Amino acid sequence: MAEAVVAGATDDAIEGVEVRVQQAFDTTVDDVRACNALVLGTPENFGYMSGALKDFFERVYYPLLDETPGLPYALFVKASTDGDGAVRSVERIVAGLRWKLVVPPVVVVGDLGAADLERCQELGATVAAGLEAGMF
């Protein structure tokens, strides 16, 4: 799913947008400060976001609380049940950060298919094109 998001965000038709891919455990406060938008991805674990994404939020939340309001973000979730818990858990945290959802979350339940990867690619392309156009 992440590869499809990156493929969409790095489409040749989009110019002037630098895409950086990082694992949640490796992402720092300064990395987020350097971003004009974020695309977050997580598996659904026990009806919640991954521990890695939770760790990321725990490390960046208070340092960025007053620094990044309005930061555009998008989310994709690979779910085994319905994905609602993972989406809600991320939404609660980003609501406190006051980040702005710019594309509805892509949630894939069960086996990953070609149509799901296409939706992920569209998510990445939409975020990048929105940045290119100055929409967010």
C-alpha contacts under 8 A as a table, 3 or more apart, distances in Angstrom:
res1	aa1	res2	aa2	distance
1	M	4	A	5.16
1	M	5	V	6.33
1	M	76	F	7.88
1	M	117	L	6.03
1	M	120	C	6.15
2	A	5	V	5.05
2	A	6	V	6.18
2	A	41	G	7.07
2	A	120	C	7.60
3	E	6	V	5.08
3	E	7	A	6.08
4	A	7	A	4.96
4	A	8	G	6.29
4	A	117	L	5.80
4	A	118	E	7.21
4	A	120	C	5.55
4	A	121	Q	4.69
4	A	124	G	7.64
5	V	8	G	5.23
5	V	9	A	6.21
5	V	120	C	4.95
5	V	121	Q	4.50
5	V	122	E	7.23
5	V	123	L	6.26
5	V	124	G	4.35
5	V	125	A	7.35
6	V	9	A	4.97
6	V	10	T	5.99
6	V	19	V	7.49
6	V	21	V	7.84
6	V	121	Q	7.12
6	V	124	G	6.05
7	A	10	T	5.27
7	A	11	D	6.15
7	A	121	Q	6.12
7	A	124	G	7.24
7	A	125	A	7.83
8	G	11	D	5.30
8	G	120	C	7.63
8	G	121	Q	4.28
8	G	122	E	5.91
8	G	123	L	7.11
8	G	124	G	4.63
8	G	125	A	4.17
8	G	126	T	7.84
9	A	14	I	7.61
9	A	19	V	7.00
9	A	121	Q	7.38
9	A	123	L	7.98
9	A	124	G	4.35
9	A	125	A	4.36
9	A	126	T	7.48
9	A	127	V	7.02
9	A	128	A	5.14
9	A	129	A	7.71
10	T	14	I	6.81
10	T	17	V	7.89
10	T	19	V	6.89
10	T	125	A	7.33
10	T	128	A	7.72
11	D	14	I	5.66
11	D	125	A	6.91
12	D	15	E	7.13
14	I	17	V	7.03
14	I	125	A	7.97
14	I	128	A	7.01
14	I	129	A	6.13
14	I	132	E	6.91
15	E	132	E	6.68
16	G	132	E	6.40
17	V	128	A	6.45
17	V	131	L	7.16
17	V	132	E	6.33
22	Q	26	D	6.44
22	Q	27	T	6.28
23	Q	26	D	5.32
23	Q	27	T	6.41
24	A	27	T	5.33
24	A	52	A	5.64
24	A	53	L	5.53
24	A	55	D	7.61
24	A	56	F	5.55
25	F	52	A	5.82
25	F	53	L	7.53
25	F	55	D	7.01
25	F	56	F	6.17
27	T	31	D	6.05
27	T	32	V	7.49
27	T	56	F	6.97
28	T	31	D	5.09
28	T	32	V	6.59
28	T	56	F	7.81
28	T	59	R	7.64
28	T	60	V	7.00
29	V	32	V	5.27
29	V	33	R	6.24
29	V	59	R	7.47
29	V	60	V	5.28
29	V	63	P	7.11
29	V	64	L	7.11
30	D	33	R	4.87
30	D	34	A	6.25
31	D	34	A	5.25
31	D	35	C	6.73
32	V	35	C	5.21
32	V	38	L	7.94
33	R	64	L	7.93
33	R	67	E	7.99
33	R	68	T	7.46
35	C	38	L	6.84
36	N	71	L	6.78
36	N	72	P	7.13
36	N	131	L	7.61
37	A	71	L	5.91
37	A	72	P	4.73
37	A	73	Y	5.49
37	A	127	V	7.72
37	A	131	L	7.78
38	L	71	L	7.74
38	L	72	P	6.44
38	L	73	Y	4.63
38	L	74	A	6.44
39	V	73	Y	5.46
39	V	74	A	4.65
39	V	75	L	5.62
39	V	76	F	7.74
39	V	124	G	7.64
40	L	73	Y	7.26
40	L	74	A	6.11
40	L	75	L	4.73
40	L	76	F	6.42
41	G	75	L	5.63
41	G	76	F	4.78
41	G	77	V	5.82
42	T	49	M	6.01
42	T	50	S	5.81
42	T	53	L	6.88
42	T	76	F	6.56
42	T	77	V	5.06
42	T	78	K	6.53
42	T	86	A	7.92
43	P	49	M	6.39
43	P	50	S	5.89
43	P	77	V	5.38
43	P	78	K	4.62
43	P	79	A	5.92
43	P	86	A	7.84
44	E	47	G	5.71
44	E	48	Y	5.47
44	E	49	M	5.30
44	E	50	S	6.31
44	E	77	V	6.50
44	E	78	K	6.03
44	E	79	A	4.78
44	E	80	S	6.68
44	E	83	G	6.04
44	E	85	G	7.68
44	E	86	A	5.49
45	N	48	Y	5.16
45	N	49	M	5.89
45	N	50	S	5.63
45	N	79	A	7.87
45	N	86	A	7.60
47	G	81	T	7.64
47	G	83	G	6.76
47	G	84	D	7.35
47	G	85	G	4.76
47	G	86	A	5.79
48	Y	83	G	7.95
48	Y	85	G	5.07
48	Y	86	A	4.08
48	Y	87	V	7.72
48	Y	89	S	6.26
49	M	53	L	6.52
49	M	54	K	6.71
49	M	85	G	7.54
49	M	86	A	4.46
49	M	87	V	7.41
49	M	89	S	6.51
49	M	90	V	6.92
50	S	53	L	5.36
50	S	54	K	6.33
51	G	54	K	4.98
51	G	55	D	6.00
52	A	55	D	5.05
52	A	56	F	6.26
53	L	56	F	4.94
53	L	57	F	6.33
54	K	57	F	5.14
54	K	58	E	6.16
55	D	58	E	5.02
55	D	59	R	6.26
56	F	59	R	5.30
56	F	60	V	6.28
57	F	60	V	5.26
57	F	61	Y	5.40
57	F	93	I	7.57
58	E	61	Y	5.65
58	E	62	Y	7.89
59	R	62	Y	7.58
59	R	63	P	7.90
60	V	63	P	5.59
60	V	64	L	5.88
61	Y	64	L	5.47
61	Y	65	L	5.67
61	Y	97	L	6.94
62	Y	65	L	5.00
63	P	66	D	7.67
63	P	67	E	7.72
64	L	67	E	4.88
64	L	68	T	5.87
64	L	97	L	7.39
65	L	68	T	6.56
65	L	69	P	7.42
65	L	96	G	7.55
65	L	97	L	5.24
66	D	69	P	6.58
66	D	97	L	7.58
68	T	71	L	5.56
68	T	97	L	7.07
68	T	98	R	7.51
68	T	99	W	7.06
69	P	97	L	6.16
69	P	98	R	4.77
69	P	99	W	5.40
69	P	100	K	7.89
70	G	98	R	5.80
70	G	99	W	4.58
70	G	100	K	5.13
71	L	98	R	7.54
71	L	99	W	4.67
71	L	100	K	5.74
72	P	99	W	5.96
72	P	100	K	4.74
72	P	101	L	5.91
72	P	102	V	5.99
72	P	136	F	6.52
73	Y	99	W	6.71
73	Y	100	K	5.97
73	Y	101	L	5.10
73	Y	102	V	6.02
73	Y	103	V	7.71
74	A	101	L	5.73
74	A	102	V	6.10
74	A	103	V	5.64
74	A	104	P	7.05
74	A	105	P	6.35
74	A	123	L	7.63
74	A	127	V	7.52
75	L	87	V	7.96
75	L	103	V	7.90
75	L	104	P	7.54
75	L	105	P	4.86
75	L	106	V	6.49
76	F	105	P	5.46
76	F	106	V	4.60
76	F	107	V	5.78
76	F	120	C	7.39
77	V	83	G	6.68
77	V	86	A	7.30
77	V	87	V	7.40
77	V	105	P	7.52
77	V	106	V	6.26
77	V	107	V	4.74
77	V	108	V	6.27
78	K	83	G	7.26
78	K	107	V	6.01
78	K	108	V	4.98
78	K	109	V	6.27
78	K	110	G	7.90
79	A	82	D	6.08
79	A	83	G	4.89
79	A	107	V	6.78
79	A	108	V	5.75
79	A	109	V	4.67
79	A	110	G	6.58
80	S	83	G	7.19
80	S	109	V	5.47
80	S	110	G	5.50
81	T	109	V	6.25
81	T	110	G	7.46
82	D	85	G	7.79
82	D	109	V	6.07
83	G	86	A	5.40
83	G	87	V	6.26
83	G	107	V	6.29
83	G	108	V	7.65
83	G	109	V	7.03
84	D	87	V	5.15
84	D	88	R	6.00
85	G	88	R	5.11
85	G	89	S	6.00
86	A	89	S	5.20
86	A	90	V	6.37
87	V	90	V	5.34
87	V	91	E	6.09
87	V	105	P	7.59
88	R	91	E	4.93
88	R	92	R	6.09
89	S	92	R	5.36
89	S	93	I	6.67
90	V	93	I	5.36
90	V	94	V	6.22
91	E	94	V	5.23
91	E	95	A	5.88
92	R	95	A	5.22
92	R	96	G	6.72
93	I	96	G	5.35
93	I	97	L	6.58
94	V	97	L	4.78
94	V	98	R	5.86
94	V	99	W	5.45
94	V	100	K	7.96
95	A	98	R	4.80
95	A	99	W	6.34
96	G	99	W	7.91
101	L	104	P	7.10
102	V	127	V	7.32
103	V	123	L	6.88
103	V	126	T	7.56
103	V	127	V	7.38
106	V	119	R	7.00
106	V	120	C	6.75
106	V	123	L	7.64
108	V	111	D	7.77
108	V	112	L	6.79
108	V	116	D	6.63
109	V	112	L	7.67
112	L	116	D	6.18
112	L	117	L	7.38
113	G	116	D	5.24
113	G	117	L	6.46
114	A	117	L	5.14
114	A	118	E	6.21
115	A	118	E	4.97
115	A	119	R	6.31
116	D	119	R	5.08
116	D	120	C	6.36
117	L	120	C	4.98
117	L	121	Q	6.16
118	E	121	Q	4.99
118	E	122	E	6.16
119	R	122	E	5.03
119	R	123	L	6.20
120	C	123	L	4.99
120	C	124	G	6.41
121	Q	124	G	5.25
121	Q	125	A	6.18
122	E	125	A	5.01
122	E	126	T	5.89
123	L	126	T	5.20
123	L	127	V	6.31
124	G	127	V	5.36
124	G	128	A	6.22
125	A	128	A	5.17
125	A	129	A	5.85
126	T	129	A	5.13
126	T	130	G	5.93
127	V	130	G	5.13
127	V	131	L	6.31
128	A	131	L	5.11
128	A	132	E	6.13
129	A	132	E	4.88
129	A	133	A	6.05
130	G	133	A	5.14
130	G	134	G	6.09
130	G	135	M	5.06
130	G	136	F	6.23
131	L	134	G	5.05
131	L	135	M	6.08
131	L	136	F	5.84
132	E	135	M	7.75
